[in-house]
Amino acid sequence: MLGRYVLKEVLVPYLVGVLLFVVLLTFDLLSSLSGVLLSRGAGVEAIAKLILYRLPWTLSLALPLGLVFAILVGLARLIRQSELKAAYAAGVPPWALLKPLALLALLVSLFNLLNLAELRPRALEAYDQHLARLLYGEGGLSGVLRKQLYAAEGLGVYYAEEVRPEVGQNRLYGLRVVDERGRVYSAQEGVWDKEGWHFRGYVLEGGKPKPFAGTLPFPAQFRPKESLGSRDPYDSTTLRELWERSRVEPSARFALYRRLSDALGGFFLGLVAAALGLSFREAAWAFLSIVLLIFGYYVLWTLSAQLARYDVNPLLAFLPNAFYGLLALFLTWRLR
């Protein structure tokens, strides 16, 4: 019963917190695009679509950040009303109050994993296409695309350093293919049309490279994904596709681990926030902790991304979660 009471105190601030972060991030998006939207005469419907397509990305941030806000605000109210002190004086162990909050954090992380794995990548792809139509008309983007990788079921993994769209075909540069039997093909350049990928290069089979000249079948409907701005080029790739890319593209491994780390981040942030909130005796510390926890996680998140640029171990994507996990263990131990 007491656990339900604590959850009730947290759920309402959580909805408010998520809504607050969604509104702030949406206003930030609109302010950055306001000049473009006004110059293109975008209507209400077009702007609403942009916001809708961007919503899964916004939620991927709002869900874990809103959880920190909700847990500490909810516990701060219990501290101000001396309800936590009364519970502890009655013999209720802090662990009994921590368990329902940890369960809430786990559920939020699982939902965010689904969002990061499927919803957000597909929505961002639709967002890019819609924004491209607003910027360039119905034709969309038509420039050179770099580091394009496709994982068609039953055909293997197809990768090209550059894809240059031309009339009726795409010209490929720096291409590599791993087929379903594990054979690795490579070539300096080739052509992609309705029949597949045509190129002259080499195939690695049985540990020995052999000359190759021919066509590998590939569906023409697989078109290069459009990406706008300085956003991570892997953002519009689903988790399954990202897994396939990480097998042949080293830079995709960090992106894969970062995606999983972001999903787990809500759990560790929520656990630390709960353990901190249950150990405080003054409500003022709870509000200060909201800023410190979010800022600290962002610093570690940014640091791991900077280290990835220097080809440091991609497992450093889990650096924020490792630090906050250890912090959560320490704080939970102190709650005894």
Buried (B, 14 or more C-beta within 10 A) or exposed (E): EEBEBBBEBBEEBBEBBBEBBBEBBBEEBBEEBEEEBEEBEBEEEBBEBBBEBBBBBBBBBBBBBBBBBBBBBBBBBBBEEEBBEEBEEEEBEBEBBBEBBBEBBBEBBBBBBEBBBBBBBBBBBBBBBBBBBBBBEEEBBEEEBBBBBBBBEEBBBBBBBBBBBEEEBBBBBBBBBBBEEEBBBBBEBBBBBEEBBBBEBBBBBEEEEEEBEEEBEBEEEBBBBBBEEEEEBBBBBBBEBBBBBBBBBEBBBBBBBBBBBBBBBBBBBBBBBBBBBBBBEEBEBBEEBBEEBBEBBEEBBEEBBEBBEEEEEBEBBBBBBBBBBEBBEEBBEEBE
